[in-house]
Amino acid sequence: MKLVLHNYWRSSASHRVRIGLGLKQLAYDYVVVNILHKEQHAEAYRARNPMAQVPTLEITEDDGTVHAIAQSLPILEYLDERFSERPIMPKDLYLRARARGLAEIVNSGIQPLQNLTTTKAVKAFGGDEVVWPKSFIADGLVAFERAATDIAGKFCIGDAPSIADCCLIPQLASARRFGVDITKHALLLGIEEHCLAMPAFANAAPDRQPDAVK
């Protein structure tokens, strides 16, 4: 079996999947899809990902069959279900639901409002694309911290990394990039410190990717 990740260094959704692959200790080929150059709109890429977004995980089975999975959270859940060692979903059903809930605060509550398509549309309407996402990111992180308070340990859920951490760490990176003050989030910053001590998180950082703009 061969794994190929079509992604972009600064994409927070791509960042999540890189973390997940690292936590699973899975080797993969890194293929750049430069969304600033609109490479995601090429017909060959749209055949893999009809929404023309990153990331896409392409799986080539031993018999030559090729599958493509789009959207970061389905990719992460696929990896967890297929490669059960070092799980990134809690075994407890309640905690598993809580993990999904935390992930969705980022995935559907914050990230769509800060992504390139949205900020470009805001600019086209005459708005300030830099200011636009700040309040959504700030409010979302407040909600995330409140939602994690009763179940967090070293990580978002207890003392093992989960899909929630895969989403939180890229979002904190994006918050800094957009100039959002995160210093008041002691719980989240503590979780981030534990995460970044792990190679899976550190190696997935945007500035460590081959297509990163230094």
N, C-alpha and C positions, 0 to 999 in steps of 0.2 A: 504494500500500500504506500501511496505517496500523497503528501499533503502540500498544497500550494495556497498561500495566502496572498490574495490580490488586495493591496491596501495602500494607504498614504500615511506618511510619517506623522503628520499633525492631526489626523483624524482621531477624535476621541473614541469613536466606535471601533476603529482599527486597533487602537491602543488596548482596548478591553480584550480583544481576541488574542493579541500578542501575549498579554498576561496569562490568559487561560491556557494557551499552548505551552507557555513556560511552566506553569504550575503542573501541567500534565506531563512535562518533560518530553514533549513531542517535537521531533525534527520537522521542519517545513521549509519550502522554498519561498522566498520573499519576492513578490512581483510588485513593482511600483505602478500605481495608477495615479498619475498626477492630476488631481481634481482642479488645480488652478489652470492647467492647460486643457481642461475639459476632456481628458482621456477616458473618463467614465462614460462619455456619450458615444464612444465608438461602437459600431454595430457588433463587433466581436465581443466586446465586454457586456453590452446589453443582452446578448444571448445568455450570458451567465447570470446577470443581475438586471432584470427588467426595469427596476427603479433607477438604474444608473447611479448607484451609490457604492461606497466602500464601507466595510470590507465584503469580500466574497471568499469563502473557503471552497477550494476545489479538491475533490478526493478521487484519486485514481486507484481503483481496487486491483488486486493481484491478477484478476482475470481481464483487466483492461477497461472495465466499465468506469465511466467518469460521471461523478455527481458534483453538483454545485449547490452550496447553501449560502443564502444571503441573510443579512441582518445579524447583528452581533449577538443578541441574546439567544436566538435559535442555534447559532453556531456553538456558543458556549454550552448550551444544554445538550446538543448532539455530542460534543466532545466528552461531556461528563457521563452520558449514557453509554457511549461506545467504549470509552477507556475509563473503566471504573476505579482504577488505582488513583490514589491521591484525589479524592472527590472534591468538587467545588460546589456541590449542593449538599446541605445538611441532610442527614438520614431522617431525622425527626420531621414529620410532615408539617407540623406547625412552624417550626423554624425554617423549613424549606419555603413555605409560603411567605414568611417574613423576609427571607432572602430575596425572593422574587419581588416583593413589594419595595424593598430598598433599591433594587436594581431599576425598577420602573420609575421611581422618583427621578432618577438621572435620565434613564432612557427615553421616557415619554414626557416627563415634567420639566426637564431643563434643556437637554441637548438639542431637541428640534428648534428651540428658540434662539440658539446661538450658532447653528450650523451655517455654512457658507451660503447656501441657497437663501436662507431667511435674511441674513444680514445684507446680502446683495439686493434683495427685494426692498428692504427698509431704506437702503441708500437710494434706490431708484425712485422711491416715493418721496424723497427729500428729507428723510430722517437721518439721525446720527447712528451709523451702524456700530460705532464703538460704545456708545452709551446704551443703546437698545438692550443688549443682553444682560447688563449688570444686575438689574433688579431681579430678573428671573433666576439668575444663578445664585444671588444672595439669598433670596427667599427659599429656593430649593434646597440649599445647604442647611438652612435653619430647619426645614422640615425633615431632611435626612437625619440630622443629628438628634432631633427629638424622637424620631421613629426608631433610632438605633440604641437610645440610651439604656433601655431595660434589658437588652440582649447582648450588648457589646462586651468584649473582653479585650484581648490584644488586637483582635480584628473586629469587623462589623458584627459578626455573630460568634460569640465565644472566642476561643483561642485557635481557630483554624481559618485560613482564608477561604472565601466563598465568592460566588458570583457577585455579591454585593460589593466586595472589595475590588473586584475587577472593574466595576463601574465607578466606584468612588475615586480611586487614584487618578484616572484620566480626568475626572471632573474637577478635582482640585488643581490639576495642572492647567486646565482651561480657565479656571477661576483666576489664577495668577496671570495668565496671558491676557485676560480681559481687564485686569486691574481691580479685581474684586478683593476687598479686605476679608481675609479668612483667619486673621489672628485670634478672633474671639472663639473659634471652634476648637477648643482644647481637645475634646474627644476625638474629632476627626483627624486632627494633626497628630495625635498620639497613635491612632490606627495607621496613618500614613507612615510614620516612623518605623513601625513594626513591618509594614509591607515592604518598604524600600530597602530594608535590611535583607530581603530575600532576592536572590538572583532573578527569579521569574518576573518580579516587578521592576527591579533596577534595569534589567536588560531590555525591557519592553518600552522604556522611556522614549519619547519622541526624538530627543536629541541624540540618541544612540542608534538611530536607524540609518541605513545606507543612503536614503534619499533626503536626509535632514539638511535643511539650509542652515548653515552655521552663521 
